[in-house]
Amino acid sequence: EEKRDNAEAITAYTKALELDPQYMIAYKKLGFLLLKEGKNDEAKKSFEKYLEFNPSQRDQETIEAILRGMK
């Protein structure tokens, strides 16, 4: 059930980003979903894109720590 919900959410965020590539919060949410599914390379790209659009967000340090942990 959760796996199916995650897959549907990944599809929804991916489609949202196709429609609006600057929908920054979607990159972060997609990154967490991909990470949860073990798709680390894709998650990393999503988090990096989020930081590219949001270099000074409150959660910048958190996302950067996640990225450091993925290397």
All heavy atoms as a GROMACS GRO file, in nm:
protein
  583
    1GLU      N    1   0.083  -0.121   0.000
    1GLU     CA    2   0.000   0.000   0.000
    1GLU      C    3   0.087   0.126   0.000
    1GLU      O    4   0.070   0.213  -0.083
    1GLU     CB    5  -0.093  -0.004   0.121
    1GLU     CG    6  -0.183   0.118   0.134
    1GLU     CD    7  -0.300   0.119   0.039
    1GLU    OE1    8  -0.346   0.011  -0.004
    1GLU    OE2    9  -0.347   0.228   0.008
    2GLU      N   10   0.182   0.134   0.095
    2GLU     CA   11   0.268   0.252   0.102
    2GLU      C   12   0.354   0.265  -0.023
    2GLU      O   13   0.374   0.374  -0.074
    2GLU     CB   14   0.358   0.246   0.226
    2GLU     CG   15   0.446   0.369   0.241
    2GLU     CD   16   0.535   0.364   0.363
    2GLU    OE1   17   0.519   0.274   0.448
    2GLU    OE2   18   0.622   0.451   0.372
    3LYS      N   19   0.404   0.152  -0.072
    3LYS     CA   20   0.488   0.152  -0.193
    3LYS      C   21   0.408   0.208  -0.312
    3LYS      O   22   0.459   0.287  -0.389
    3LYS     CB   23   0.535   0.010  -0.221
    3LYS     CG   24   0.651   0.003  -0.313
    3LYS     CD   25   0.760  -0.078  -0.245
    3LYS     CE   26   0.876  -0.097  -0.335
    3LYS     NZ   27   0.995  -0.025  -0.296
    4ARG      N   28   0.283   0.168  -0.322
    4ARG     CA   29   0.196   0.215  -0.431
    4ARG      C   30   0.169   0.364  -0.415
    4ARG      O   31   0.173   0.440  -0.512
    4ARG     CB   32   0.065   0.137  -0.433
    4ARG     CG   33  -0.024   0.172  -0.552
    4ARG     CD   34  -0.148   0.086  -0.551
    4ARG     NE   35  -0.218   0.100  -0.424
    4ARG     CZ   36  -0.335   0.159  -0.411
    4ARG    NH1   37  -0.397   0.209  -0.514
    4ARG    NH2   38  -0.394   0.168  -0.292
    5ASP      N   39   0.143   0.407  -0.292
    5ASP     CA   40   0.119   0.550  -0.266
    5ASP      C   41   0.243   0.632  -0.302
    5ASP      O   42   0.231   0.740  -0.360
    5ASP     CB   43   0.083   0.573  -0.120
    5ASP     CG   44  -0.055   0.518  -0.084
    5ASP    OD1   45  -0.135   0.489  -0.176
    5ASP    OD2   46  -0.082   0.504   0.036
    6ASN      N   47   0.361   0.581  -0.266
    6ASN     CA   48   0.485   0.651  -0.299
    6ASN      C   49   0.503   0.661  -0.450
    6ASN      O   50   0.541   0.766  -0.502
    6ASN     CB   51   0.606   0.580  -0.238
    6ASN     CG   52   0.616   0.600  -0.089
    6ASN    OD1   53   0.549   0.685  -0.031
    6ASN    ND2   54   0.700   0.520  -0.026
    7ALA      N   55   0.475   0.553  -0.520
    7ALA     CA   56   0.488   0.552  -0.666
    7ALA      C   57   0.393   0.653  -0.730
    7ALA      O   58   0.431   0.726  -0.823
    7ALA     CB   59   0.463   0.412  -0.722
    8GLU      N   60   0.271   0.659  -0.678
    8GLU     CA   61   0.174   0.756  -0.731
    8GLU      C   62   0.218   0.900  -0.702
    8GLU      O   63   0.204   0.987  -0.787
    8GLU     CB   64   0.036   0.730  -0.671
    8GLU     CG   65  -0.028   0.603  -0.723
    8GLU     CD   66  -0.160   0.570  -0.655
    8GLU    OE1   67  -0.208   0.649  -0.570
    8GLU    OE2   68  -0.215   0.463  -0.686
    9ALA      N   69   0.272   0.922  -0.584
    9ALA     CA   70   0.320   1.056  -0.548
    9ALA      C   71   0.440   1.095  -0.634
    9ALA      O   72   0.449   1.209  -0.680
    9ALA     CB   73   0.356   1.062  -0.400
   10ILE      N   74   0.531   1.001  -0.658
   10ILE     CA   75   0.646   1.028  -0.744
   10ILE      C   76   0.598   1.067  -0.884
   10ILE      O   77   0.647   1.164  -0.942
   10ILE     CB   78   0.741   0.906  -0.749
   10ILE    CG1   79   0.814   0.894  -0.614
   10ILE    CG2   80   0.840   0.916  -0.864
   10ILE    CD1   81   0.890   0.764  -0.595
   11THR      N   82   0.501   0.994  -0.936
   11THR     CA   83   0.445   1.025  -1.067
   11THR      C   84   0.382   1.164  -1.068
   11THR      O   85   0.403   1.243  -1.160
   11THR     CB   86   0.342   0.919  -1.109
   11THR    OG1   87   0.408   0.792  -1.115
   11THR    CG2   88   0.280   0.951  -1.243
   12ALA      N   89   0.308   1.196  -0.964
   12ALA     CA   90   0.241   1.326  -0.956
   12ALA      C   91   0.341   1.441  -0.949
   12ALA      O   92   0.326   1.541  -1.020
   12ALA     CB   93   0.148   1.329  -0.835
   13TYR      N   94   0.443   1.427  -0.866
   13TYR     CA   95   0.544   1.534  -0.857
   13TYR      C   96   0.623   1.547  -0.987
   13TYR      O   97   0.656   1.657  -1.029
   13TYR     CB   98   0.639   1.509  -0.739
   13TYR     CG   99   0.579   1.547  -0.607
   13TYR    CD1  100   0.566   1.454  -0.505
   13TYR    CD2  101   0.536   1.677  -0.582
   13TYR    CE1  102   0.511   1.489  -0.383
   13TYR    CE2  103   0.479   1.713  -0.460
   13TYR     CZ  104   0.467   1.618  -0.362
   13TYR     OH  105   0.413   1.653  -0.241
   14THR      N  106   0.652   1.435  -1.050
   14THR     CA  107   0.724   1.439  -1.177
   14THR      C  108   0.642   1.513  -1.282
   14THR      O  109   0.695   1.598  -1.356
   14THR     CB  110   0.758   1.295  -1.224
   14THR    OG1  111   0.838   1.233  -1.123
   14THR    CG2  112   0.834   1.296  -1.355
   15LYS      N  113   0.513   1.485  -1.288
   15LYS     CA  114   0.425   1.554  -1.384
   15LYS      C  115   0.415   1.702  -1.350
   15LYS      O  116   0.416   1.787  -1.440
   15LYS     CB  117   0.287   1.490  -1.386
   15LYS     CG  118   0.286   1.356  -1.458
   15LYS     CD  119   0.146   1.297  -1.464
   15LYS     CE  120   0.150   1.164  -1.535
   15LYS     NZ  121   0.019   1.102  -1.542
   16ALA      N  122   0.405   1.733  -1.222
   16ALA     CA  123   0.398   1.874  -1.180
   16ALA      C  124   0.523   1.949  -1.224
   16ALA      O  125   0.515   2.064  -1.271
   16ALA     CB  126   0.380   1.883  -1.029
   17LEU      N  127   0.638   1.885  -1.212
   17LEU     CA  128   0.764   1.950  -1.251
   17LEU      C  129   0.776   1.962  -1.403
   17LEU      O  130   0.842   2.054  -1.451
   17LEU     CB  131   0.882   1.874  -1.192
   17LEU     CG  132   0.896   1.896  -1.041
   17LEU    CD1  133   0.993   1.794  -0.981
   17LEU    CD2  134   0.939   2.037  -1.010
   18GLU      N  135   0.714   1.872  -1.476
   18GLU     CA  136   0.712   1.886  -1.622
   18GLU      C  137   0.632   2.009  -1.661
   18GLU      O  138   0.667   2.082  -1.754
   18GLU     CB  139   0.652   1.761  -1.687
   18GLU     CG  140   0.742   1.640  -1.683
   18GLU     CD  141   0.674   1.514  -1.729
   18GLU    OE1  142   0.558   1.518  -1.776
   18GLU    OE2  143   0.736   1.407  -1.718
   19LEU      N  144   0.523   2.034  -1.588
   19LEU     CA  145   0.438   2.150  -1.615
   19LEU      C  146   0.501   2.280  -1.567
   19LEU      O  147   0.485   2.385  -1.629
   19LEU     CB  148   0.301   2.132  -1.550
   19LEU     CG  149   0.217   2.018  -1.605
   19LEU    CD1  150   0.094   1.997  -1.518
   19LEU    CD2  151   0.177   2.045  -1.749
   20ASP      N  152   0.569   2.273  -1.454
   20ASP     CA  153   0.632   2.392  -1.396
   20ASP      C  154   0.767   2.354  -1.337
   20ASP      O  155   0.776   2.318  -1.219
   20ASP     CB  156   0.542   2.452  -1.287
   20ASP     CG  157   0.599   2.579  -1.227
   20ASP    OD1  158   0.706   2.625  -1.272
   20ASP    OD2  159   0.536   2.633  -1.135
   21PRO      N  160   0.872   2.361  -1.418
   21PRO     CA  161   1.005   2.320  -1.373
   21PRO      C  162   1.062   2.403  -1.257
   21PRO      O  163   1.163   2.367  -1.200
   21PRO     CB  164   1.092   2.336  -1.497
   21PRO     CG  165   0.999   2.343  -1.611
   21PRO     CD  166   0.871   2.398  -1.558
   22GLN      N  167   0.996   2.512  -1.223
   22GLN     CA  168   1.044   2.594  -1.112
   22GLN      C  169   0.958   2.576  -0.986
   22GLN      O  170   0.967   2.656  -0.893
   22GLN     CB  171   1.050   2.740  -1.154
   22GLN     CG  172   1.155   2.761  -1.260
   22GLN     CD  173   1.176   2.907  -1.293
   22GLN    OE1  174   1.128   2.996  -1.224
   22GLN    NE2  175   1.248   2.931  -1.400
   23TYR      N  176   0.877   2.472  -0.983
   23TYR     CA  177   0.795   2.440  -0.866
   23TYR      C  178   0.886   2.376  -0.762
   23TYR      O  179   0.893   2.256  -0.746
   23TYR     CB  180   0.682   2.346  -0.909
   23TYR     CG  181   0.587   2.303  -0.800
   23TYR    CD1  182   0.556   2.384  -0.693
   23TYR    CD2  183   0.528   2.178  -0.807
   23TYR    CE1  184   0.468   2.343  -0.594
   23TYR    CE2  185   0.439   2.135  -0.709
   23TYR     CZ  186   0.410   2.219  -0.603
   23TYR     OH  187   0.324   2.177  -0.505
   24MET      N  188   0.960   2.463  -0.693
   24MET     CA  189   1.072   2.418  -0.611
   24MET      C  190   1.039   2.321  -0.501
   24MET      O  191   1.114   2.227  -0.477
   24MET     CB  192   1.149   2.537  -0.556
   24MET     CG  193   1.068   2.654  -0.515
   24MET     SD  194   1.171   2.798  -0.497
   24MET     CE  195   1.049   2.921  -0.524
   25ILE      N  196   0.929   2.337  -0.432
   25ILE     CA  197   0.897   2.247  -0.321
   25ILE      C  198   0.878   2.104  -0.371
   25ILE      O  199   0.905   2.007  -0.299
   25ILE     CB  200   0.774   2.297  -0.241
   25ILE    CG1  201   0.765   2.226  -0.106
   25ILE    CG2  202   0.646   2.278  -0.318
   25ILE    CD1  203   0.871   2.268  -0.009
   26ALA      N  204   0.836   2.089  -0.496
   26ALA     CA  205   0.817   1.955  -0.553
   26ALA      C  206   0.951   1.881  -0.562
   26ALA      O  207   0.954   1.759  -0.545
   26ALA     CB  208   0.750   1.964  -0.689
   27TYR      N  209   1.059   1.954  -0.589
   27TYR     CA  210   1.190   1.889  -0.596
   27TYR      C  211   1.227   1.828  -0.461
   27TYR      O  212   1.280   1.716  -0.455
   27TYR     CB  213   1.299   1.988  -0.638
   27TYR     CG  214   1.292   2.027  -0.784
   27TYR    CD1  215   1.250   2.154  -0.820
   27TYR    CD2  216   1.328   1.938  -0.884
   27TYR    CE1  217   1.244   2.192  -0.953
   27TYR    CE2  218   1.322   1.974  -1.017
   27TYR     CZ  219   1.279   2.102  -1.052
   27TYR     OH  220   1.274   2.137  -1.183
   28LYS      N  221   1.200   1.901  -0.354
   28LYS     CA  222   1.233   1.850  -0.221
   28LYS      C  223   1.146   1.730  -0.187
   28LYS      O  224   1.198   1.626  -0.143
   28LYS     CB  225   1.216   1.959  -0.116
   28LYS     CG  226   1.251   1.912   0.024
   28LYS     CD  227   1.247   2.024   0.125
   28LYS     CE  228   1.107   2.050   0.172
   28LYS     NZ  229   1.101   2.141   0.288
   29LYS      N  230   1.017   1.742  -0.206
   29LYS     CA  231   0.926   1.632  -0.174
   29LYS      C  232   0.957   1.508  -0.258
   29LYS      O  233   0.956   1.396  -0.209
   29LYS     CB  234   0.782   1.676  -0.189
   29LYS     CG  235   0.743   1.781  -0.085
   29LYS     CD  236   0.598   1.818  -0.096
   29LYS     CE  237   0.560   1.922   0.004
   29LYS     NZ  238   0.533   1.871   0.136
   30LEU      N  239   0.986   1.531  -0.386
   30LEU     CA  240   1.022   1.421  -0.475
   30LEU      C  241   1.152   1.356  -0.428
   30LEU      O  242   1.163   1.234  -0.427
   30LEU     CB  243   1.036   1.473  -0.618
   30LEU     CG  244   1.071   1.371  -0.725
   30LEU    CD1  245   0.968   1.260  -0.732
   30LEU    CD2  246   1.084   1.441  -0.860
   31GLY      N  247   1.246   1.438  -0.386
   31GLY     CA  248   1.373   1.384  -0.336
   31GLY      C  249   1.353   1.290  -0.218
   31GLY      O  250   1.411   1.181  -0.213
   32PHE      N  251   1.268   1.330  -0.123
   32PHE     CA  252   1.243   1.245  -0.007
   32PHE      C  253   1.173   1.115  -0.047
   32PHE      O  254   1.206   1.007   0.004
   32PHE     CB  255   1.161   1.318   0.100
   32PHE     CG  256   1.244   1.411   0.184
   32PHE    CD1  257   1.222   1.547   0.179
   32PHE    CD2  258   1.343   1.363   0.266
   32PHE    CE1  259   1.298   1.634   0.256
   32PHE    CE2  260   1.420   1.448   0.344
   32PHE     CZ  261   1.397   1.584   0.339
   33LEU      N  262   1.080   1.123  -0.140
   33LEU     CA  263   1.010   1.002  -0.186
   33LEU      C  264   1.107   0.907  -0.257
   33LEU      O  265   1.105   0.786  -0.235
   33LEU     CB  266   0.894   1.039  -0.279
   33LEU     CG  267   0.773   1.099  -0.211
   33LEU    CD1  268   0.681   1.164  -0.314
   33LEU    CD2  269   0.698   0.993  -0.132
   34LEU      N  270   1.191   0.964  -0.343
   34LEU     CA  271   1.288   0.881  -0.416
   34LEU      C  272   1.387   0.817  -0.320
   34LEU      O  273   1.423   0.700  -0.334
   34LEU     CB  274   1.360   0.965  -0.521
   34LEU     CG  275   1.274   1.012  -0.638
   34LEU    CD1  276   1.344   1.121  -0.716
   34LEU    CD2  277   1.237   0.895  -0.729
   35LEU      N  278   1.430   0.893  -0.220
   35LEU     CA  279   1.522   0.840  -0.120
   35LEU      C  280   1.458   0.724  -0.045
   35LEU      O  281   1.520   0.619  -0.024
   35LEU     CB  282   1.558   0.953  -0.022
   35LEU     CG  283   1.674   0.929   0.071
   35LEU    CD1  284   1.803   0.906  -0.006
   35LEU    CD2  285   1.691   1.049   0.162
   36LYS      N  286   1.331   0.739  -0.012
   36LYS     CA  287   1.257   0.634   0.059
   36LYS      C  288   1.246   0.507  -0.026
   36LYS      O  289   1.244   0.396   0.027
   36LYS     CB  290   1.117   0.687   0.091
   36LYS     CG  291   1.042   0.609   0.192
   36LYS     CD  292   0.914   0.682   0.229
   36LYS     CE  293   0.845   0.617   0.345
   36LYS     NZ  294   0.724   0.687   0.384
   37GLU      N  295   1.242   0.525  -0.157
   37GLU     CA  296   1.231   0.411  -0.248
   37GLU      C  297   1.369   0.354  -0.286
   37GLU      O  298   1.378   0.262  -0.366
   37GLU     CB  299   1.158   0.453  -0.376
   37GLU     CG  300   1.011   0.487  -0.355
   37GLU     CD  301   0.931   0.367  -0.310
   37GLU    OE1  302   0.937   0.262  -0.377
   37GLU    OE2  303   0.862   0.376  -0.206
   38GLY      N  304   1.476   0.412  -0.231
   38GLY     CA  305   1.610   0.362  -0.260
   38GLY      C  306   1.667   0.411  -0.392
   38GLY      O  307   1.768   0.359  -0.439
   39LYS      N  308   1.605   0.511  -0.450
   39LYS     CA  309   1.652   0.567  -0.578
   39LYS      C  310   1.741   0.687  -0.548
   39LYS      O  311   1.706   0.802  -0.575
   39LYS     CB  312   1.532   0.604  -0.665
   39LYS     CG  313   1.446   0.485  -0.699
   39LYS     CD  314   1.327   0.523  -0.781
   39LYS     CE  315   1.245   0.398  -0.815
   39LYS     NZ  316   1.131   0.431  -0.898
   40ASN      N  317   1.858   0.658  -0.491
   40ASN     CA  318   1.945   0.762  -0.440
   40ASN      C  319   1.997   0.859  -0.545
   40ASN      O  320   2.007   0.978  -0.519
   40ASN     CB  321   2.061   0.700  -0.363
   40ASN     CG  322   2.016   0.631  -0.236
   40ASN    OD1  323   1.898   0.634  -0.200
   40ASN    ND2  324   2.108   0.567  -0.168
   41ASP      N  325   2.033   0.809  -0.662
   41ASP     CA  326   2.084   0.897  -0.767
   41ASP      C  327   1.979   0.999  -0.809
   41ASP      O  328   2.007   1.118  -0.824
   41ASP     CB  329   2.133   0.818  -0.889
   41ASP     CG  330   2.260   0.740  -0.861
   41ASP    OD1  331   2.331   0.774  -0.763
   41ASP    OD2  332   2.289   0.645  -0.936
   42GLU      N  333   1.857   0.951  -0.827
   42GLU     CA  334   1.747   1.040  -0.865
   42GLU      C  335   1.714   1.137  -0.751
   42GLU      O  336   1.687   1.254  -0.776
   42GLU     CB  337   1.623   0.959  -0.902
   42GLU     CG  338   1.639   0.877  -1.029
   42GLU     CD  339   1.519   0.788  -1.053
   42GLU    OE1  340   1.408   0.843  -1.068
   42GLU    OE2  341   1.536   0.665  -1.054
   43ALA      N  342   1.717   1.088  -0.629
   43ALA     CA  343   1.690   1.172  -0.512
   43ALA      C  344   1.794   1.283  -0.503
   43ALA      O  345   1.760   1.400  -0.479
   43ALA     CB  346   1.689   1.088  -0.385
   44LYS      N  347   1.918   1.247  -0.524
   44LYS     CA  348   2.027   1.345  -0.518
   44LYS      C  349   2.005   1.456  -0.619
   44LYS      O  350   2.018   1.575  -0.587
   44LYS     CB  351   2.161   1.275  -0.543
   44LYS     CG  352   2.280   1.367  -0.533
   44LYS     CD  353   2.409   1.291  -0.556
   44LYS     CE  354   2.524   1.389  -0.552
   44LYS     NZ  355   2.647   1.335  -0.601
   45LYS      N  356   1.970   1.420  -0.740
   45LYS     CA  357   1.944   1.521  -0.845
   45LYS      C  358   1.828   1.613  -0.805
   45LYS      O  359   1.833   1.733  -0.828
   45LYS     CB  360   1.914   1.452  -0.978
   45LYS     CG  361   2.034   1.387  -1.041
   45LYS     CD  362   1.995   1.313  -1.168
   45LYS     CE  363   2.112   1.231  -1.218
   45LYS     NZ  364   2.076   1.143  -1.328
   46SER      N  365   1.727   1.555  -0.748
   46SER     CA  366   1.610   1.633  -0.707
   46SER      C  367   1.645   1.730  -0.595
   46SER      O  368   1.608   1.848  -0.599
   46SER     CB  369   1.498   1.538  -0.665
   46SER     OG  370   1.377   1.607  -0.655
   47PHE      N  371   1.718   1.682  -0.495
   47PHE     CA  372   1.761   1.770  -0.386
   47PHE      C  373   1.853   1.881  -0.437
   47PHE      O  374   1.843   1.997  -0.395
   47PHE     CB  375   1.833   1.691  -0.277
   47PHE     CG  376   1.743   1.608  -0.190
   47PHE    CD1  377   1.778   1.477  -0.158
   47PHE    CD2  378   1.624   1.658  -0.139
   47PHE    CE1  379   1.697   1.399  -0.077
   47PHE    CE2  380   1.542   1.581  -0.058
   47PHE     CZ  381   1.578   1.451  -0.027
   48GLU      N  382   1.943   1.847  -0.528
   48GLU     CA  383   2.035   1.948  -0.584
   48GLU      C  384   1.957   2.055  -0.661
   48GLU      O  385   1.988   2.173  -0.652
   48GLU     CB  386   2.139   1.882  -0.673
   48GLU     CG  387   2.242   1.804  -0.593
   48GLU     CD  388   2.336   1.721  -0.679
   48GLU    OE1  389   2.306   1.695  -0.798
   48GLU    OE2  390   2.441   1.678  -0.625
   49LYS      N  391   1.857   2.012  -0.733
   49LYS     CA  392   1.773   2.108  -0.807
   49LYS      C  393   1.698   2.198  -0.709
   49LYS      O  394   1.686   2.319  -0.732
   49LYS     CB  395   1.676   2.031  -0.897
   49LYS     CG  396   1.621   2.111  -1.010
   49LYS     CD  397   1.728   2.133  -1.114
   49LYS     CE  398   1.665   2.181  -1.241
   49LYS     NZ  399   1.763   2.230  -1.336
   50TYR      N  400   1.649   2.141  -0.601
   50TYR     CA  401   1.580   2.219  -0.499
   50TYR      C  402   1.673   2.327  -0.443
   50TYR      O  403   1.634   2.442  -0.432
   50TYR     CB  404   1.532   2.126  -0.386
   50TYR     CG  405   1.477   2.200  -0.267
   50TYR    CD1  406   1.354   2.264  -0.273
   50TYR    CD2  407   1.548   2.205  -0.148
   50TYR    CE1  408   1.304   2.333  -0.163
   50TYR    CE2  409   1.498   2.273  -0.037
   50TYR     CZ  410   1.376   2.337  -0.046
   50TYR     OH  411   1.326   2.405   0.062
   51LEU      N  412   1.795   2.290  -0.412
   51LEU     CA  413   1.890   2.388  -0.358
   51LEU      C  414   1.929   2.492  -0.462
   51LEU      O  415   1.955   2.607  -0.428
   51LEU     CB  416   2.014   2.317  -0.304
   51LEU     CG  417   1.994   2.237  -0.176
   51LEU    CD1  418   2.124   2.168  -0.137
   51LEU    CD2  419   1.943   2.324  -0.063
   52GLU      N  420   1.932   2.450  -0.587
   52GLU     CA  421   1.963   2.545  -0.696
   52GLU      C  422   1.859   2.656  -0.700
   52GLU      O  423   1.891   2.773  -0.715
   52GLU     CB  424   1.966   2.469  -0.829
   52GLU     CG  425   1.994   2.554  -0.950
   52GLU     CD  426   1.986   2.473  -1.078
   52GLU    OE1  427   2.032   2.357  -1.079
   52GLU    OE2  428   1.934   2.526  -1.178
   53PHE      N  429   1.732   2.620  -0.682
   53PHE     CA  430   1.625   2.718  -0.684
   53PHE      C  431   1.608   2.789  -0.550
   53PHE      O  432   1.551   2.897  -0.543
   53PHE     CB  433   1.491   2.653  -0.722
   53PHE     CG  434   1.478   2.624  -0.868
   53PHE    CD1  435   1.473   2.495  -0.915
   53PHE    CD2  436   1.471   2.727  -0.960
   53PHE    CE1  437   1.462   2.468  -1.050
   53PHE    CE2  438   1.459   2.702  -1.096
   53PHE     CZ  439   1.455   2.573  -1.141
   54ASN      N  440   1.654   2.725  -0.442
   54ASN     CA  441   1.636   2.777  -0.306
   54ASN      C  442   1.767   2.779  -0.229
   54ASN      O  443   1.781   2.711  -0.128
   54ASN     CB  444   1.540   2.686  -0.228
   54ASN     CG  445   1.400   2.695  -0.278
   54ASN    OD1  446   1.346   2.802  -0.286
   54ASN    ND2  447   1.342   2.581  -0.310
   55PRO      N  448   1.863   2.856  -0.271
   55PRO     CA  449   1.993   2.849  -0.204
   55PRO      C  450   1.992   2.895  -0.058
   55PRO      O  451   2.082   2.862   0.017
   55PRO     CB  452   2.082   2.938  -0.290
   55PRO     CG  453   1.989   3.026  -0.364
   55PRO     CD  454   1.861   2.950  -0.381
   56SER      N  455   1.892   2.969  -0.017
   56SER     CA  456   1.894   3.020   0.121
   56SER      C  457   1.767   2.986   0.200
   56SER      O  458   1.721   3.064   0.281
   56SER     CB  459   1.915   3.171   0.119
   56SER     OG  460   1.812   3.234   0.047
   57GLN      N  461   1.713   2.869   0.177
   57GLN     CA  462   1.594   2.826   0.251
   57GLN      C  463   1.634   2.782   0.392
   57GLN      O  464   1.748   2.746   0.418
   57GLN     CB  465   1.525   2.710   0.179
   57GLN     CG  466   1.452   2.750   0.055
   57GLN     CD  467   1.336   2.842   0.084
   57GLN    OE1  468   1.262   2.824   0.179
   57GLN    NE2  469   1.320   2.943   0.002
   58ARG      N  470   1.538   2.784   0.482
   58ARG     CA  471   1.562   2.744   0.621
   58ARG      C  472   1.613   2.601   0.631
   58ARG      O  473   1.688   2.567   0.722
   58ARG     CB  474   1.436   2.757   0.705
   58ARG     CG  475   1.404   2.899   0.742
   58ARG     CD  476   1.288   2.904   0.835
   58ARG     NE  477   1.166   2.889   0.755
   58ARG     CZ  478   1.049   2.852   0.801
   58ARG    NH1  479   1.035   2.823   0.928
   58ARG    NH2  480   0.946   2.842   0.722
   59ASP      N  481   1.573   2.516   0.538
   59ASP     CA  482   1.614   2.376   0.545
   59ASP      C  483   1.738   2.345   0.461
   59ASP      O  484   1.772   2.230   0.440
   59ASP     CB  485   1.499   2.285   0.505
   59ASP     CG  486   1.450   2.310   0.364
   59ASP    OD1  487   1.498   2.404   0.298
   59ASP    OD2  488   1.361   2.236   0.320
   60GLN      N  489   1.806   2.448   0.416
   60GLN     CA  490   1.924   2.429   0.331
   60GLN      C  491   2.027   2.337   0.398
   60GLN      O  492   2.077   2.244   0.335
   60GLN     CB  493   1.988   2.564   0.298
   60GLN     CG  494   2.115   2.551   0.217
   60GLN     CD  495   2.184   2.684   0.193
   60GLN    OE1  496   2.135   2.789   0.235
   60GLN    NE2  497   2.295   2.680   0.125
   61GLU      N  498   2.056   2.363   0.525
   61GLU     CA  499   2.156   2.281   0.595
   61GLU      C  500   2.112   2.136   0.604
   61GLU      O  501   2.193   2.045   0.590
   61GLU     CB  502   2.182   2.337   0.734
   61GLU     CG  503   2.260   2.467   0.732
   61GLU     CD  504   2.288   2.520   0.871
   61GLU    OE1  505   2.285   2.441   0.969
   61GLU    OE2  506   2.314   2.640   0.884
   62THR      N  507   1.984   2.114   0.626
   62THR     CA  508   1.932   1.978   0.636
   62THR      C  509   1.948   1.905   0.503
   62THR      O  510   1.996   1.791   0.499
   62THR     CB  511   1.783   1.979   0.676
   62THR    OG1  512   1.771   2.047   0.801
   62THR    CG2  513   1.726   1.839   0.686
   63ILE      N  514   1.910   1.971   0.395
   63ILE     CA  515   1.921   1.908   0.263
   63ILE      C  516   2.067   1.884   0.228
   63ILE      O  517   2.102   1.778   0.175
   63ILE     CB  518   1.851   1.995   0.154
   63ILE    CG1  519   1.702   2.014   0.187
   63ILE    CG2  520   1.870   1.933   0.015
   63ILE    CD1  521   1.621   1.888   0.195
   64GLU      N  522   2.154   1.979   0.258
   64GLU     CA  523   2.295   1.962   0.232
   64GLU      C  524   2.352   1.844   0.312
   64GLU      O  525   2.436   1.769   0.263
   64GLU     CB  526   2.372   2.090   0.260
   64GLU     CG  527   2.346   2.197   0.156
   64GLU     CD  528   2.410   2.331   0.188
   64GLU    OE1  529   2.450   2.355   0.305
   64GLU    OE2  530   2.420   2.415   0.097
   65ALA      N  531   2.307   1.828   0.437
   65ALA     CA  532   2.352   1.715   0.519
   65ALA      C  533   2.306   1.583   0.458
   65ALA      O  534   2.382   1.485   0.457
   65ALA     CB  535   2.300   1.730   0.661
   66ILE      N  536   2.185   1.580   0.407
   66ILE     CA  537   2.135   1.459   0.341
   66ILE      C  538   2.222   1.427   0.220
   66ILE      O  539   2.262   1.313   0.199
   66ILE     CB  540   1.987   1.474   0.300
   66ILE    CG1  541   1.898   1.479   0.426
   66ILE    CG2  542   1.942   1.362   0.206
   66ILE    CD1  543   1.757   1.523   0.400
   67LEU      N  544   2.252   1.529   0.142
   67LEU     CA  545   2.336   1.509   0.023
   67LEU      C  546   2.475   1.459   0.061
   67LEU      O  547   2.529   1.369  -0.004
   67LEU     CB  548   2.346   1.639  -0.058
   67LEU     CG  549   2.221   1.677  -0.136
   67LEU    CD1  550   2.233   1.818  -0.190
   67LEU    CD2  551   2.196   1.578  -0.249
   68ARG      N  552   2.533   1.515   0.166
   68ARG     CA  553   2.665   1.470   0.210
   68ARG      C  554   2.660   1.324   0.252
   68ARG      O  555   2.752   1.247   0.226
   68ARG     CB  556   2.717   1.555   0.326
   68ARG     CG  557   2.772   1.689   0.283
   68ARG     CD  558   2.846   1.759   0.397
   68ARG     NE  559   2.765   1.781   0.515
   68ARG     CZ  560   2.686   1.887   0.534
   68ARG    NH1  561   2.676   1.981   0.441
   68ARG    NH2  562   2.616   1.900   0.645
   69GLY      N  563   2.552   1.284   0.315
   69GLY     CA  564   2.536   1.146   0.358
   69GLY      C  565   2.516   1.049   0.244
   69GLY      O  566   2.536   0.929   0.259
   70MET      N  567   2.478   1.100   0.127
   70MET     CA  568   2.452   1.015   0.012
   70MET      C  569   2.579   0.987  -0.068
   70MET      O  570   2.580   0.901  -0.153
   70MET     CB  571   2.348   1.081  -0.079
   70MET     CG  572   2.213   1.094  -0.014
   70MET     SD  573   2.099   1.190  -0.114
   70MET     CE  574   2.058   1.068  -0.239
   71LYS      N  575   2.686   1.059  -0.043
   71LYS     CA  576   2.807   1.043  -0.124
   71LYS      C  577   2.886   0.922  -0.084
   71LYS      O  578   2.877   0.864   0.016
   71LYS     CB  579   2.894   1.168  -0.112
   71LYS     CG  580   2.825   1.285  -0.178
   71LYS     CD  581   2.912   1.408  -0.170
   71LYS     CE  582   2.837   1.522  -0.238
   71LYS     NZ  583   2.907   1.645  -0.236
   0.00000   0.00000   0.00000
